[in-house]
Amino acid sequence: MLVRLILWAIVGFLVYTIVKAAVQAFHAPSPPPPEKSRGGEAMERDPQCGTFVPRGDAVAATVRGRQHWFCSTRCRDEFLKQP
């Protein structure tokens, strides 16, 4: 009887540990965005797809008086189509 109780306690502990690890994996914080490229250039986030692009390589556009940087002309054009 005592052996069964110990086995159930071990199984319960293992299930608890696995569930806890799975929950932590899904709620893990994402890494911070890069501030500068390897060449020391400022990185900008494309508002359309979320990609980080060095400012010198980005496609710039001014929308409603605000400067935006895009990874490609396709992302820029899709962003400009939005109302």
Number of C-alpha atoms within 10 A of each C-alpha: 5 7 8 9 10 11 11 12 12 12 12 11 12 12 12 12 11 10 12 11 11 11 10 10 10 8 8 8 8 6 6 6 11 14 13 15 14 9 7 9 14 15 20 24 19 21 15 18 14 12 13 21 22 22 18 12 14 19 18 17 17 10 10 6 7 7 9 18 24 27 23 16 13 12 18 20 13 11 18 13 8 6 4
